[in-house]
Structures are given as C-alpha cells and as structure tokens.
Amino acid sequence: MVAQELLKILVCPKCRGGLKYELKKQELVCPRCLLAYRIEDDIPVMLIEEARPIAGKTRSSKKK
C-alpha cells in the first residue's frame, strides 16, 4: 500500500492535476488525462510513456 503522505503530494506528470488511488487495481488514475499509472512494490511508476489509457471513459462526466 502506498503511504498516505505520498498520495497527498503526487500529481499527474502530464497535467499536474490530482490523482485518484485505485487500491484494487494498484494504480493512480488521472481523471483529466484519462491515464492510469501503475504501482509496483508500493512505488508509483509516474512516467507518461508508461501510463495506461483508460478505456471506456469520457473526459466529461457532466450529464446534459
């Protein structure tokens, strides 16, 4: 598990936005960029080129 102190200061390396911690998938998700950064041995891999695109989601969650 990633330390809470670390989670508070981590931001998306692409947009500098906040990240959501997905415990079951062991990844950090950027809702703005729609990218997921994996966590290996409790260490986030924060490389844009290593991020996984999030399939099936849209950038805007607002309903019209």
C-alpha positions as CSV (number, residue, x, y, z in Angstrom):
1,M,0.0,0.0,0.0
2,V,1.2,3.5,-0.9
3,A,1.8,5.8,2.0
4,Q,-0.9,8.4,2.5
5,E,1.7,11.2,2.8
6,L,3.0,10.3,-0.7
7,L,-0.5,10.2,-2.1
8,K,-1.2,13.7,-0.9
9,I,1.7,15.2,-2.8
10,L,1.6,13.2,-6.1
11,V,0.2,14.8,-9.2
12,C,-0.2,13.7,-12.8
13,P,3.1,14.3,-14.6
14,K,1.2,15.3,-17.7
15,C,-1.3,17.9,-16.5
16,R,-0.3,18.4,-12.8
17,G,-3.8,17.5,-11.7
18,G,-4.9,15.4,-8.8
19,L,-4.8,11.6,-8.9
20,K,-7.3,9.0,-7.6
21,Y,-5.8,5.9,-5.9
22,E,-7.4,2.7,-7.2
23,L,-6.5,0.2,-4.4
24,K,-7.8,-3.0,-6.2
25,K,-6.1,-2.2,-9.5
26,Q,-2.9,-0.8,-7.8
27,E,-2.8,2.3,-9.9
28,L,-3.2,6.0,-9.7
29,V,-5.7,7.5,-12.1
30,C,-5.8,11.0,-13.6
31,P,-9.4,11.8,-14.4
32,R,-8.3,14.8,-16.6
33,C,-5.9,13.0,-18.8
34,L,-7.6,9.6,-18.6
35,L,-4.4,7.9,-17.8
36,A,-3.6,5.2,-15.2
37,Y,-0.1,5.0,-13.6
38,R,0.7,1.5,-12.2
39,I,2.1,0.9,-8.8
40,E,4.8,-1.7,-8.4
41,D,6.1,-2.9,-5.0
42,D,4.4,0.2,-3.4
43,I,6.2,2.6,-5.8
44,P,4.2,4.6,-8.3
45,V,5.6,4.5,-11.9
46,M,4.9,8.1,-12.9
47,L,6.2,8.0,-16.4
48,I,3.8,9.4,-19.1
49,E,5.0,6.9,-21.7
50,E,4.4,4.0,-19.2
51,A,0.8,5.1,-18.4
52,R,-2.2,3.1,-19.5
53,P,-5.0,4.9,-21.3
54,I,-8.3,4.4,-19.5
55,A,-10.7,2.8,-22.0
56,G,-14.4,3.3,-21.9
57,K,-14.4,6.6,-20.0
58,T,-15.1,10.1,-21.3
59,R,-13.4,13.3,-20.2
60,S,-16.6,15.0,-19.3
61,S,-18.8,13.3,-16.7
62,K,-21.5,16.0,-16.8
63,K,-24.9,14.9,-17.9
64,K,-26.8,17.1,-20.3
